[in-house]
Amino acid sequence: MMVSKYEFRRLKWPVFALVFGILALAGCTRKEPRSEIVERAQRAGAGDLTNASAFSIEDWMRKHRDVAVQLNAMCAPVRERASPNWGDSTEGKVCMAARNAAMSTYKYPSDDKTYHSGAK
């Protein structure tokens, strides 16, 4: 079955508009809101964190523990009121990485004492 020239011309523009609309919608991405936490990490030398994985952010935080401790303190109030998908955002990934890196830097007040197992 052959499509006549008339039918092809009649369908060309609606098909073009449909394809263009699909491509336009596929190219739209939701821009994340400005975050002082992310900007602070970037100013500290982390670079662009928008497309970085959680693992690579945490790796950088472990190499810069002082920054991680500062960011973890900034993240505490944000973490309390965060939405369920906050952990998938750039700010959420930075805060998770900062918390993980800062946890291993905390020293208890009794760290000057050494404890050994067994009886003396």
C-alpha distances in whole Angstrom, upper triangle without the diagonal:
4,7,9,13,14,13,13,17,17,17,18,22,22,20,23,25,24,25,28,29,29,30,33,34,34,36,39,42,45,48,51,54,57,59,63,63,60,61,65,63,62,65,67,64,61,59,55,55,52,50,52,52,55,57,57,59,61,62,63,65,67,68,69,71,73,69,68,71,71,67,68,70,68,65,68,67,64,63,65,62,59,56,54,52,54,55,51,52,54,57,57,56,59,62,61,62,65,66,65,67,70,71,72,74,76,80,82,85,87,85,88,90,89,88,89,88,91,95,97
4,6,9,11,10,10,14,15,14,16,19,20,18,21,24,23,23,26,28,28,29,32,33,33,35,38,41,44,47,50,53,56,58,62,62,59,60,64,62,60,64,65,63,60,58,54,54,51,49,52,52,55,56,57,58,61,61,62,64,66,67,68,70,72,69,67,71,70,67,67,70,67,65,67,67,63,63,65,62,59,56,54,52,54,55,51,52,53,57,57,56,59,61,61,61,64,66,65,67,70,71,72,74,76,80,82,85,87,85,88,90,89,89,89,89,92,95,97
4,7,8,6,7,10,11,11,12,16,16,15,17,20,20,20,23,25,25,26,29,30,30,33,35,38,41,44,47,50,53,56,59,60,57,58,61,60,58,61,63,61,58,56,52,52,49,47,50,50,53,55,55,56,59,60,60,62,65,66,66,68,70,67,65,69,68,64,65,68,65,63,65,64,61,61,62,60,57,53,52,50,52,53,49,50,51,54,54,54,57,59,59,59,62,64,64,65,68,69,70,72,74,78,80,84,85,84,87,88,87,87,88,87,91,94,96
4,5,5,6,9,10,11,12,16,17,16,18,21,21,22,24,26,27,28,30,32,32,34,36,40,43,46,49,52,55,57,61,61,58,59,63,62,60,63,65,63,60,57,54,54,51,49,52,53,56,57,57,59,61,62,63,65,67,68,68,70,72,69,68,71,70,66,67,70,67,65,67,66,63,63,64,62,59,56,55,52,54,55,51,52,53,56,57,56,59,61,61,62,65,66,66,68,70,71,73,75,77,80,83,86,88,86,89,91,90,90,91,90,94,97,99
4,6,5,6,9,10,11,14,15,15,16,19,20,21,22,25,26,27,29,31,31,33,35,39,42,44,48,50,53,56,59,60,57,58,61,60,58,61,63,61,59,56,52,53,49,48,51,52,55,57,56,58,61,61,62,64,66,67,67,69,71,67,66,70,69,65,66,69,66,64,66,65,62,62,64,61,58,55,54,51,53,54,51,51,52,55,56,56,58,60,60,61,64,65,65,67,69,71,72,74,76,80,82,85,87,85,88,90,90,90,90,90,94,97,99
4,5,5,6,9,10,13,14,15,16,18,19,21,22,24,25,27,28,30,31,33,35,38,41,44,47,50,52,55,59,60,57,58,61,61,58,61,64,62,59,56,53,53,49,48,52,52,55,57,57,58,61,62,62,64,67,67,68,70,71,67,67,70,69,65,66,68,65,63,66,65,61,61,63,60,57,54,54,51,53,54,51,51,52,55,56,56,58,60,60,61,64,65,66,67,70,71,73,74,76,80,82,85,87,86,89,91,90,90,91,91,94,98,100
4,6,5,6,9,11,12,12,14,16,17,18,20,22,23,24,26,28,29,31,33,36,39,42,45,48,51,53,57,58,55,56,59,59,57,59,62,60,57,54,51,51,47,46,49,50,53,55,55,56,58,60,60,62,64,65,66,67,69,65,64,67,66,63,64,66,63,61,63,62,59,59,60,57,55,51,51,48,50,51,48,48,50,53,53,53,56,58,58,59,61,63,63,65,67,68,70,72,73,77,79,83,85,83,86,88,87,87,88,88,91,95,97
4,5,5,6,9,11,10,12,14,15,16,18,20,21,22,24,26,26,28,30,34,37,39,43,46,48,51,55,55,52,53,57,56,54,57,59,57,54,51,48,48,45,43,46,47,50,52,52,53,56,57,57,59,62,62,63,65,66,63,62,65,64,60,62,64,61,59,61,60,57,57,59,56,53,50,49,46,48,49,46,46,47,50,51,51,53,56,55,56,59,61,61,62,65,66,67,69,71,75,77,80,82,81,84,85,85,85,86,86,89,92,94
4,6,5,8,10,10,11,13,15,16,17,19,21,22,23,25,27,28,30,34,36,39,42,45,48,51,54,55,52,53,56,56,53,56,59,57,54,51,48,48,45,43,47,48,51,53,53,53,56,57,57,59,62,63,63,65,66,63,62,65,64,60,62,64,61,59,61,60,57,57,59,56,53,50,49,47,49,50,46,46,47,50,51,51,53,56,56,57,59,61,61,63,65,66,68,70,71,75,78,81,83,81,84,86,86,86,87,87,90,94,95
4,6,7,8,10,11,13,14,16,17,18,20,22,23,24,26,28,29,33,35,38,42,44,47,50,53,54,52,52,56,55,53,56,59,57,54,52,48,48,44,43,47,48,50,53,53,53,56,58,58,59,62,63,63,65,66,62,61,64,63,60,61,63,60,58,60,59,55,56,57,54,51,48,48,45,47,49,45,45,47,50,50,50,53,55,55,56,59,60,61,62,64,66,68,69,71,75,77,80,82,81,84,85,85,85,86,86,90,93,95
4,6,6,6,9,10,11,12,14,16,17,19,20,21,23,25,26,30,33,35,39,41,44,47,51,51,49,50,53,53,51,53,56,54,52,49,45,45,41,40,44,44,47,49,49,50,53,54,54,56,59,60,60,62,63,59,58,61,60,57,58,60,57,55,57,56,52,53,54,51,48,45,45,42,44,46,42,42,44,47,47,47,50,52,52,53,55,57,57,59,61,62,64,66,68,71,74,77,79,77,80,82,82,82,83,83,86,89,91
4,6,5,6,9,10,11,12,14,16,17,18,20,21,23,25,28,31,34,37,40,43,46,49,50,47,48,51,51,48,51,54,52,49,46,43,43,39,38,42,43,46,48,47,48,51,52,52,54,57,58,58,60,61,57,57,60,59,55,56,58,56,53,56,55,51,52,54,51,48,45,44,41,43,45,41,41,42,45,46,46,48,50,51,51,54,56,56,57,60,61,63,64,66,70,72,75,78,76,79,81,80,81,82,82,85,88,90
4,5,5,6,9,10,10,12,14,15,16,18,20,21,23,26,29,31,35,37,40,43,47,48,45,45,49,49,46,49,52,50,48,45,41,41,38,37,41,42,44,47,46,47,50,51,51,53,56,56,56,58,59,56,55,58,57,53,54,56,53,51,54,53,49,50,51,49,46,43,43,40,42,43,40,39,40,43,44,44,46,49,49,50,52,54,55,56,58,60,61,63,65,68,71,74,76,74,78,79,79,80,81,81,84,88,89
4,5,5,6,9,10,10,12,14,15,16,18,20,21,25,27,30,34,36,39,42,45,46,44,45,48,48,46,49,51,50,47,44,41,40,37,36,40,40,43,45,45,46,49,50,50,52,54,55,55,57,58,55,54,57,55,52,53,55,52,50,52,51,47,48,49,46,43,40,40,37,39,41,38,37,39,42,42,43,45,47,47,48,51,52,53,54,57,58,60,61,63,67,69,72,74,73,76,78,78,78,79,79,82,86,88
4,5,5,6,9,10,11,12,14,16,17,19,20,24,27,30,33,36,38,41,45,45,43,44,47,46,44,47,50,48,45,43,39,39,35,34,37,38,41,43,43,44,47,48,48,50,53,53,54,55,57,53,52,55,54,51,52,54,51,49,51,50,47,47,49,46,43,40,39,36,38,40,36,36,38,40,41,41,43,46,46,47,49,51,51,53,55,56,58,60,61,65,67,71,73,71,74,76,76,76,77,77,80,83,85
4,5,5,6,9,10,11,12,14,15,17,19,22,25,28,31,34,37,39,43,44,41,42,45,44,42,45,48,46,43,40,37,37,33,32,36,37,40,42,42,42,45,47,46,48,51,52,52,54,55,51,51,54,53,49,50,52,49,47,50,49,46,46,48,45,42,39,39,36,38,39,35,35,36,39,40,40,42,44,45,46,48,50,50,51,54,55,57,58,60,64,66,69,72,70,73,75,75,75,76,76,80,83,85
4,6,5,6,9,10,10,12,14,15,17,20,23,26,29,32,34,37,41,42,39,40,43,43,41,44,46,45,42,39,36,36,32,31,35,36,39,41,41,41,44,46,46,47,50,51,51,53,54,50,49,52,51,47,49,50,47,45,48,47,43,44,45,43,40,37,37,34,36,37,34,33,34,37,38,38,41,43,43,44,47,48,49,50,52,54,56,57,59,63,65,68,70,69,72,74,73,74,75,75,79,82,84
4,5,5,6,9,10,11,12,14,16,19,22,25,28,31,34,36,40,41,38,39,43,42,40,43,46,44,41,39,35,35,31,30,34,34,37,39,39,40,43,44,44,46,49,50,50,51,52,49,48,51,50,46,47,49,46,44,46,45,42,42,44,41,38,35,34,32,34,35,32,31,33,36,36,37,39,41,41,42,45,46,47,48,51,52,54,55,57,61,63,66,68,67,70,72,71,72,73,73,76,80,81
4,5,5,6,9,10,11,12,15,18,21,24,27,30,33,36,39,39,37,38,41,40,38,41,44,42,39,36,33,33,29,28,31,32,35,37,37,38,41,42,42,44,46,47,47,49,51,47,46,49,48,45,46,48,45,43,46,45,41,41,43,41,38,35,34,31,33,34,30,30,32,35,35,35,37,40,40,41,43,45,45,47,49,50,52,54,55,59,62,65,67,65,68,70,70,70,71,71,74,78,80
4,6,5,6,9,10,11,13,16,19,22,25,28,31,33,37,38,35,35,39,38,36,39,42,40,38,35,31,31,27,27,30,32,34,37,36,37,40,41,41,42,45,46,46,48,49,45,45,48,47,43,44,46,43,41,44,43,40,40,42,40,37,34,34,31,32,33,30,29,30,33,34,34,36,39,39,40,42,44,44,46,48,50,51,53,54,58,61,64,66,64,67,69,69,69,71,71,74,78,79
4,5,5,6,9,10,11,15,17,20,23,26,29,32,35,36,33,34,38,37,36,38,41,40,37,34,30,30,26,26,30,31,33,36,36,36,39,40,40,41,44,45,45,47,48,44,43,46,45,41,43,44,41,39,42,41,37,38,40,37,34,31,31,28,30,31,28,27,29,31,32,32,35,37,37,38,41,42,43,44,46,48,50,51,53,57,59,62,64,63,66,68,68,68,69,70,73,76,78
4,5,5,6,9,10,13,16,19,22,25,28,31,34,35,32,33,37,36,34,38,40,38,35,33,29,29,25,24,27,28,31,33,33,34,36,38,38,39,42,43,43,45,46,43,42,45,44,40,41,43,40,38,40,40,36,36,38,35,32,30,29,26,28,29,26,25,27,30,30,30,33,35,35,36,39,40,41,42,44,46,48,49,51,55,57,60,62,61,64,65,65,65,67,67,70,73,75
4,5,5,6,9,12,15,18,21,24,27,30,33,33,30,32,35,34,32,35,37,36,33,30,27,26,23,22,25,26,29,32,31,32,35,36,36,38,40,41,41,43,44,41,40,43,42,39,40,42,39,37,40,39,36,36,38,36,32,30,29,26,28,29,25,24,26,29,29,29,31,34,34,35,37,39,39,41,43,45,46,48,50,53,56,59,61,59,62,64,64,64,66,66,69,73,74
4,5,5,7,10,13,16,19,22,24,27,31,32,29,30,33,33,31,33,36,35,32,29,26,25,22,21,25,26,29,32,31,31,34,36,36,37,40,41,40,42,43,40,39,42,41,37,38,40,37,35,38,37,34,34,36,34,31,28,28,25,26,28,24,23,24,27,28,28,30,33,33,34,36,38,39,40,42,44,46,47,49,53,55,58,60,59,62,64,64,64,65,66,69,73,74
4,5,5,9,11,14,17,20,23,26,29,30,27,29,32,32,30,33,35,34,31,29,25,25,21,20,24,25,27,30,30,30,33,35,34,36,39,40,39,41,42,38,37,40,39,35,36,38,35,33,36,35,31,32,34,31,28,25,25,22,23,25,22,21,22,25,26,26,29,31,31,32,34,36,37,38,40,42,44,45,47,50,53,56,58,56,60,62,61,62,63,64,67,70,72
4,6,8,11,14,17,20,23,25,29,29,26,28,31,30,29,32,34,32,29,27,23,23,19,18,21,22,25,27,27,27,30,32,32,33,36,37,37,39,40,37,36,39,38,34,35,37,35,32,35,35,31,31,33,31,28,25,24,21,23,24,20,20,21,24,25,25,27,29,29,30,33,34,35,36,38,40,42,43,45,49,51,54,56,55,58,60,59,60,61,61,65,68,70
4,6,10,12,15,19,21,23,27,27,24,25,29,28,26,29,31,30,27,24,21,20,17,16,20,21,24,26,26,26,29,31,30,32,35,35,35,37,38,35,34,37,36,32,34,36,33,31,34,34,30,30,33,31,27,25,25,22,22,23,20,19,20,23,24,24,26,28,29,29,31,33,34,35,37,39,41,42,44,48,50,53,55,54,57,59,58,59,60,61,64,68,69
4,7,9,13,16,18,21,24,25,22,23,27,26,25,28,30,29,26,24,20,20,16,16,20,21,23,26,26,25,28,30,30,31,34,35,34,36,37,33,32,35,34,30,32,34,31,29,32,31,27,28,30,28,24,22,23,19,20,21,18,17,18,20,22,22,24,26,27,28,30,32,33,34,36,38,40,41,42,46,48,51,54,52,55,57,57,58,59,60,64,67,68
4,6,9,13,15,18,21,21,19,20,24,23,22,25,27,26,23,21,17,16,12,13,16,18,20,23,23,22,25,27,26,27,30,31,31,32,33,30,29,32,30,27,28,30,27,25,28,27,24,24,27,24,21,19,19,16,16,18,15,13,14,17,18,18,20,22,23,24,26,28,29,30,32,34,36,37,39,42,45,47,50,48,51,53,54,54,56,56,60,63,65
4,6,9,12,15,19,19,17,18,22,21,20,23,26,25,22,21,17,16,12,13,16,18,19,23,22,21,24,26,26,26,30,31,30,31,32,28,27,30,28,25,26,27,24,22,25,24,20,21,23,21,18,16,17,14,14,16,13,11,12,14,16,17,19,20,21,23,24,26,27,29,30,32,34,35,37,40,42,45,48,46,50,52,52,53,54,55,58,62,63
4,6,9,12,15,16,14,15,19,19,17,20,23,22,20,18,14,14,10,12,15,17,18,22,21,20,23,25,24,24,28,29,28,29,29,25,25,27,26,22,24,25,22,20,23,23,19,20,23,20,17,16,18,15,14,16,13,10,11,13,15,16,17,19,20,21,23,25,26,27,28,31,33,33,35,38,41,43,46,45,48,50,50,51,53,54,58,61,62
4,7,8,12,13,11,12,16,16,15,18,20,20,18,17,13,12,9,12,14,16,16,20,20,17,20,23,22,21,25,26,25,26,26,22,22,24,22,19,20,21,18,17,20,19,15,17,19,17,14,14,15,12,11,13,11,8,8,9,11,13,14,15,17,18,19,21,23,24,25,27,30,30,31,35,37,40,42,41,44,46,47,48,50,51,54,57,59
4,6,10,11,10,11,14,16,15,17,20,21,19,18,15,14,12,15,17,18,18,22,22,19,21,24,23,22,26,27,25,26,25,22,21,23,21,18,19,20,17,15,18,17,13,16,18,16,14,14,16,14,12,14,13,10,10,9,12,14,14,15,18,19,19,21,24,25,25,27,30,30,31,34,36,39,42,41,44,46,47,48,50,51,55,58,59
4,7,9,8,8,11,13,13,14,17,18,16,16,13,13,11,15,17,19,19,22,21,18,21,23,21,20,24,25,23,24,23,19,19,21,18,15,18,18,15,14,17,16,13,16,18,17,15,16,18,16,14,16,15,11,10,9,13,14,13,15,18,19,18,20,23,23,23,26,29,28,29,33,35,37,40,39,42,44,45,47,49,50,54,57,58
4,5,5,6,9,10,11,12,14,16,14,14,13,12,11,15,16,17,17,20,19,16,18,21,19,17,21,22,20,20,19,16,16,17,15,12,14,15,11,11,14,13,11,13,16,15,13,15,17,16,12,14,14,11,9,7,10,12,11,11,15,16,15,17,20,20,20,22,25,25,25,29,31,33,36,35,38,41,42,43,45,47,50,53,54
4,6,5,6,9,10,10,12,14,14,14,14,13,14,17,17,19,18,21,20,16,18,20,18,16,20,21,18,18,17,13,14,15,12,10,12,13,9,10,13,13,11,14,16,16,15,18,20,19,15,16,17,14,11,9,12,14,11,12,15,16,14,16,19,19,18,21,24,23,24,27,29,31,34,33,36,38,40,41,44,46,49,52,52
4,5,5,6,9,10,11,13,12,13,13,11,13,16,15,16,15,18,17,13,14,17,15,13,17,18,15,15,14,11,11,12,10,7,9,10,7,7,11,12,10,12,15,15,14,16,18,17,13,14,15,12,10,7,10,11,8,8,12,12,10,13,16,15,15,18,20,19,20,24,26,28,31,30,33,35,37,38,40,42,46,48,49
4,5,5,6,9,10,11,9,10,9,8,9,12,12,14,13,16,14,11,13,16,13,12,16,17,15,16,15,12,12,14,12,9,12,13,11,10,14,15,12,14,17,17,15,17,19,17,13,13,13,10,7,6,9,9,7,9,12,12,11,14,16,16,16,19,21,21,22,26,28,31,34,32,35,37,38,40,42,43,47,50,51
4,5,5,6,9,10,9,9,9,9,11,14,14,17,16,19,17,14,16,18,15,14,18,18,15,17,16,12,13,15,13,11,14,15,12,13,16,17,15,17,20,20,18,20,22,20,17,17,17,14,11,9,13,13,10,12,16,15,14,17,19,18,18,22,23,23,24,28,30,32,35,34,36,39,40,42,44,46,49,52,53
4,5,5,6,9,9,10,11,11,13,17,16,18,17,19,17,13,15,17,14,12,16,16,13,14,12,9,11,12,9,8,12,12,10,12,15,16,15,17,20,20,19,22,23,22,18,18,19,16,13,11,14,14,10,12,15,14,12,15,17,16,16,19,21,20,21,24,27,29,32,30,32,35,37,38,41,43,47,49,49
4,5,5,7,6,8,9,9,12,14,13,14,14,15,13,10,12,13,10,9,13,13,10,12,11,7,9,11,10,8,11,13,11,12,15,17,16,17,20,21,19,21,23,21,17,16,17,14,11,10,13,12,8,10,13,11,10,13,15,13,14,17,19,18,20,23,26,28,31,29,31,34,35,37,39,41,45,47,48
4,5,5,5,5,6,7,10,13,12,15,15,16,14,11,14,14,11,11,15,14,12,14,14,11,12,15,13,11,15,17,14,15,19,20,18,20,23,23,21,23,24,22,19,18,18,15,12,11,14,13,10,13,16,14,13,17,18,17,17,21,22,21,23,27,30,32,35,32,35,38,38,40,42,44,48,50,51
4,5,7,8,10,11,14,17,16,18,18,20,17,14,16,17,13,13,17,15,13,15,14,10,13,15,13,12,16,17,15,16,20,21,20,21,25,25,24,26,27,25,22,21,21,19,15,14,17,17,13,15,18,16,15,19,20,18,18,22,23,22,24,27,30,32,34,32,34,37,38,40,43,45,49,51,51
4,6,8,11,12,15,17,16,18,17,18,15,13,14,14,11,10,13,12,9,11,10,7,10,13,11,11,14,15,14,16,19,21,20,21,25,25,24,26,28,26,22,21,22,19,16,15,17,16,13,15,17,15,13,17,18,15,16,19,20,18,21,23,27,29,31,29,31,34,35,37,39,41,45,48,48
4,6,9,10,14,16,14,16,16,17,13,11,14,13,9,10,13,11,9,13,13,10,12,15,14,13,17,18,17,18,22,24,22,23,27,27,26,28,28,26,23,22,22,19,16,16,18,16,13,16,18,15,14,18,19,16,17,21,21,20,23,26,29,31,33,31,33,36,36,38,40,42,46,49,49
4,7,7,11,12,10,12,13,13,10,8,11,10,7,8,12,11,9,12,13,10,11,15,14,12,15,18,17,17,20,22,20,21,25,25,23,25,25,23,20,19,18,16,12,13,15,13,10,13,15,12,12,16,16,14,16,19,20,19,22,25,29,31,33,31,33,36,36,38,40,41,45,48,48
4,6,9,11,9,13,14,15,11,10,13,13,10,12,15,14,13,16,17,14,15,18,17,15,18,21,19,19,23,24,22,23,26,27,24,26,26,23,21,20,18,16,13,14,16,14,12,16,17,15,15,19,19,18,20,23,23,23,26,29,32,35,37,35,37,39,40,41,43,45,49,52,52
4,6,7,8,11,13,14,12,10,14,15,12,14,17,17,16,19,19,16,16,20,19,16,19,21,19,19,22,24,21,22,25,25,22,23,24,21,18,18,16,14,10,12,15,13,12,15,17,15,16,19,20,19,21,24,25,25,27,31,34,37,39,37,39,42,42,43,45,47,50,53,54
4,6,5,8,9,12,9,8,11,12,11,12,15,16,15,17,18,15,14,18,17,14,16,19,17,16,20,21,18,19,22,22,19,20,20,17,15,14,12,10,7,9,11,9,8,12,13,12,13,16,17,17,19,21,22,23,25,29,32,35,37,35,37,40,40,41,43,44,48,51,52
4,6,9,10,13,12,10,14,16,14,15,19,19,19,21,22,18,18,21,20,17,18,21,19,17,21,22,18,19,22,22,19,19,19,16,14,13,11,9,6,9,11,10,10,13,15,14,16,18,19,19,21,24,25,26,28,32,35,37,40,38,40,43,43,44,46,47,50,53,55
4,7,9,12,10,10,14,15,14,16,19,19,20,22,23,20,19,23,22,19,21,24,22,20,23,24,21,21,25,24,20,20,20,16,15,14,11,10,8,12,13,11,12,15,15,15,17,20,20,20,22,25,26,27,29,33,36,39,41,39,41,43,43,44,46,46,50,53,54
4,7,8,6,7,10,11,11,13,15,16,16,18,20,17,16,20,20,17,18,22,20,18,22,23,21,20,24,24,21,21,20,17,15,13,11,11,8,11,12,9,10,13,13,12,14,17,16,17,19,21,22,23,26,30,32,36,37,35,38,40,40,41,42,43,47,50,51
4,5,5,6,9,10,11,12,14,16,17,18,21,18,16,20,21,18,18,22,21,18,21,23,20,19,23,23,20,20,19,16,15,12,10,11,9,12,11,8,10,13,12,10,14,16,15,15,18,20,21,22,25,28,31,34,36,34,37,39,38,39,40,40,44,47,49
4,6,5,6,9,10,10,12,14,15,16,18,16,14,17,18,15,15,19,18,16,18,20,18,16,20,21,17,18,17,14,13,10,9,10,9,10,9,5,7,10,8,7,10,12,11,12,15,16,17,19,21,25,28,31,33,31,34,35,35,35,37,37,41,44,46
4,5,5,6,9,10,11,13,14,15,18,17,14,17,19,17,16,20,20,18,20,23,21,19,23,24,21,21,20,18,16,13,13,14,12,14,13,9,10,12,10,8,11,13,11,11,15,16,16,18,21,24,27,30,32,29,32,34,33,34,35,35,39,42,43
4,5,5,6,9,10,11,13,14,17,15,14,17,19,16,17,21,20,19,21,24,22,21,24,25,22,23,22,20,18,15,14,15,12,14,14,10,10,13,12,9,12,14,13,12,15,17,17,19,22,25,28,31,33,30,33,35,34,35,36,37,41,44,45
4,5,5,6,9,10,11,12,14,12,10,14,15,12,13,17,16,15,18,21,18,18,21,22,20,21,20,18,16,13,13,13,10,11,11,7,7,10,9,6,9,11,11,10,13,15,16,17,20,23,26,29,31,29,31,33,33,34,36,37,41,44,45
4,5,5,6,9,10,10,13,12,9,12,14,12,12,16,16,15,17,20,18,17,21,22,20,21,20,19,17,13,14,14,12,13,12,8,8,9,8,4,7,9,7,7,10,12,12,14,16,20,23,26,28,25,28,30,30,31,32,33,37,40,41
4,5,5,7,9,10,14,13,11,14,16,15,15,19,19,18,20,24,22,21,24,26,24,25,24,22,20,17,17,18,15,16,15,12,11,13,12,8,10,12,10,8,12,14,13,14,18,21,24,27,28,26,28,30,29,30,32,33,37,40,41
4,5,5,6,9,11,10,9,13,14,13,14,17,18,17,20,23,21,21,24,26,23,25,25,23,20,18,18,17,14,15,15,12,10,13,12,9,9,13,11,9,12,15,14,15,18,21,24,27,29,26,28,31,30,32,33,35,39,42,42
4,5,5,6,9,7,6,9,11,10,11,14,14,14,17,20,19,18,21,23,21,23,23,22,19,16,17,17,14,14,14,11,9,10,10,7,6,9,9,6,8,11,11,11,14,18,21,24,26,23,26,28,28,30,31,33,37,40,40
4,5,5,9,9,7,10,13,12,12,16,17,17,18,22,21,20,23,26,24,26,25,24,22,19,20,20,17,17,17,14,12,13,12,8,8,10,8,5,8,10,9,9,13,16,19,22,24,21,23,25,25,26,28,30,33,36,37
4,6,9,9,9,12,14,14,15,18,19,19,21,24,24,23,26,28,27,29,28,27,24,22,22,22,19,19,19,16,14,15,15,11,11,13,12,9,11,13,12,11,15,18,21,24,25,22,24,27,26,28,30,32,35,38,38
4,6,6,6,9,10,11,12,15,16,16,19,22,21,21,24,26,25,27,28,26,23,21,22,21,18,17,18,16,13,14,15,11,10,12,12,9,10,13,12,11,14,17,20,23,25,22,24,26,27,29,31,33,37,39,39
4,5,5,6,9,10,10,12,14,15,17,20,20,19,22,25,24,26,27,26,23,20,22,21,19,17,18,16,13,13,13,10,8,10,10,6,6,10,9,7,10,13,17,19,21,18,21,23,24,26,28,30,34,36,36
4,5,5,6,9,10,11,13,14,16,19,20,20,22,25,24,27,28,27,24,22,24,23,20,18,19,17,14,14,15,13,10,12,13,9,8,12,11,9,11,13,17,18,21,19,21,24,25,27,30,32,36,38,38
4,5,5,6,8,10,11,12,15,17,17,18,21,23,22,24,25,24,21,19,21,19,16,15,16,15,11,11,13,11,8,11,12,10,9,13,13,11,13,16,20,21,24,22,24,27,28,30,33,35,38,41,41
4,5,5,6,9,10,10,12,15,15,15,18,20,19,22,23,22,18,17,18,17,15,13,13,12,9,9,10,8,4,7,9,6,6,9,10,9,11,15,18,20,23,21,23,26,27,28,31,32,36,39,39
4,6,5,6,9,10,11,14,15,15,17,20,20,23,24,23,20,18,21,20,18,15,15,15,12,10,12,10,7,8,10,8,5,8,10,8,9,12,15,17,20,18,21,24,25,26,29,31,35,37,37
4,5,5,7,9,10,13,14,14,17,19,19,22,24,23,20,19,21,19,17,14,15,15,12,10,13,12,8,10,13,11,9,12,14,12,12,15,18,19,23,21,24,26,28,30,33,35,38,40,41
4,5,5,6,9,11,11,12,15,16,16,19,20,20,16,15,17,16,13,10,11,12,8,7,10,9,6,8,11,10,9,12,14,13,14,17,20,22,25,24,26,29,30,32,34,36,40,42,43
4,5,5,6,10,10,10,12,15,14,18,19,19,15,14,17,16,14,11,11,12,9,6,8,9,5,5,9,9,7,9,12,12,12,15,17,20,23,22,24,27,28,29,32,33,37,39,40
4,5,6,8,10,10,12,15,15,19,20,21,17,17,20,18,17,13,14,15,12,9,12,12,9,9,12,12,9,12,14,13,12,16,17,19,22,22,24,27,28,30,33,34,38,40,41
4,6,7,8,9,11,13,13,17,19,19,15,15,18,16,15,11,12,14,11,9,12,13,10,10,14,14,12,14,17,16,16,19,21,23,26,25,28,31,32,33,36,38,42,44,44
4,6,5,6,9,10,10,14,15,15,12,12,15,13,12,9,9,11,9,6,9,11,8,8,12,13,12,13,17,16,16,20,21,24,27,26,29,31,32,33,36,37,41,43,44
4,6,5,7,9,10,14,15,17,13,13,17,16,16,12,11,14,12,9,11,13,11,9,13,14,12,13,17,17,15,19,20,22,25,25,28,30,31,32,35,36,39,41,42
4,5,5,7,9,13,15,16,13,14,18,16,16,13,12,15,14,11,13,16,14,13,17,18,16,17,21,20,19,22,23,25,28,28,31,33,34,35,38,39,42,45,46
4,5,6,6,10,12,13,10,11,14,13,13,10,9,13,12,9,12,14,13,13,16,18,16,18,21,21,21,24,25,27,30,30,33,35,36,37,40,41,44,46,48
4,6,5,9,10,12,9,9,13,12,13,10,8,11,11,8,9,13,12,11,14,16,15,16,19,20,19,23,24,26,29,29,32,34,34,35,37,38,41,44,45
4,6,9,11,13,11,12,16,15,17,14,12,15,15,12,13,16,15,14,17,19,18,18,21,22,21,24,24,26,29,29,33,34,35,36,38,39,42,44,46
4,7,10,12,10,12,15,14,16,13,12,16,16,13,15,18,18,16,19,22,21,21,25,25,24,27,28,30,33,33,36,38,39,39,42,42,46,48,50
4,7,8,6,8,11,11,13,10,9,12,14,11,12,16,16,15,18,20,20,20,24,25,24,28,29,31,34,33,37,38,39,39,42,42,46,48,50
4,6,5,8,10,10,13,12,10,13,15,14,14,18,18,18,20,22,23,23,26,28,27,31,32,34,37,36,40,41,42,42,44,44,48,50,52
4,6,7,9,10,14,13,10,13,16,14,14,17,19,17,19,22,23,22,26,27,27,31,32,35,37,36,40,41,41,41,43,43,46,49,51
4,5,6,7,11,11,9,11,14,13,13,16,18,17,19,21,22,23,26,27,28,31,33,36,38,37,41,42,42,42,44,44,47,50,52
4,5,5,8,8,5,8,11,10,10,13,15,15,16,19,20,20,23,25,25,29,30,33,36,35,38,40,40,40,42,43,46,49,51
4,6,8,8,4,6,9,8,7,10,12,12,13,16,17,18,20,22,23,27,28,31,34,32,36,37,38,38,39,40,43,46,48
4,7,8,6,6,10,11,10,12,15,15,16,18,20,21,23,25,26,30,31,35,37,35,39,40,40,40,42,42,46,49,51
4,5,5,6,9,10,11,12,14,15,17,18,20,21,24,25,26,30,32,35,37,36,39,41,41,42,43,44,48,51,52
4,5,5,6,9,10,11,12,14,15,16,18,20,22,23,24,28,31,34,36,34,37,40,40,41,42,43,47,50,51
4,6,5,6,9,10,10,12,14,15,16,18,21,21,22,26,28,31,34,32,35,37,38,39,41,42,46,48,50
4,5,5,6,9,10,10,12,14,15,16,19,20,21,25,27,30,32,31,34,36,36,37,39,40,43,46,48
4,5,5,6,8,10,11,12,14,15,18,19,20,24,27,30,32,30,33,35,35,36,38,38,42,45,46
4,6,5,6,9,10,10,12,14,16,17,18,22,25,28,30,28,31,33,34,35,37,38,42,44,46
4,5,5,6,9,10,10,12,15,15,16,20,22,25,28,26,29,31,32,33,35,36,40,42,44
4,5,5,6,9,10,11,13,15,16,20,22,25,27,25,29,31,31,31,33,34,37,40,42
4,5,5,6,8,10,12,13,15,19,21,24,26,24,28,29,29,30,32,33,37,40,41
4,6,5,6,8,10,11,12,16,19,22,24,22,25,27,28,29,31,32,36,39,40
4,6,5,6,9,10,11,15,17,20,22,21,24,26,26,27,29,30,34,36,38
4,6,5,7,9,11,14,17,20,22,20,23,25,25,25,27,28,32,35,36
4,6,6,7,10,13,16,19,21,19,22,24,24,25,27,28,32,34,35
4,5,5,7,10,13,16,18,16,19,22,22,23,26,27,31,34,34
4,5,6,9,11,15,16,15,18,20,20,21,23,24,28,31,32
4,6,8,11,15,16,13,16,18,18,19,21,22,26,29,30
4,6,10,13,14,12,15,17,17,19,21,23,27,30,30
4,7,10,12,10,13,15,16,18,20,22,26,28,29
4,6,8,6,9,12,13,15,18,20,24,25,26
4,5,5,9,10,12,13,17,19,22,24,24
4,6,7,9,12,14,17,20,23,24,24
4,5,6,9,10,14,17,19,20,20
4,5,7,9,13,16,19,20,20
4,7,10,13,17,19,20,19
4,7,10,13,16,16,16
4,7,10,13,14,13
4,7,10,11,11
4,7,9,9
4,7,9
4,7
4
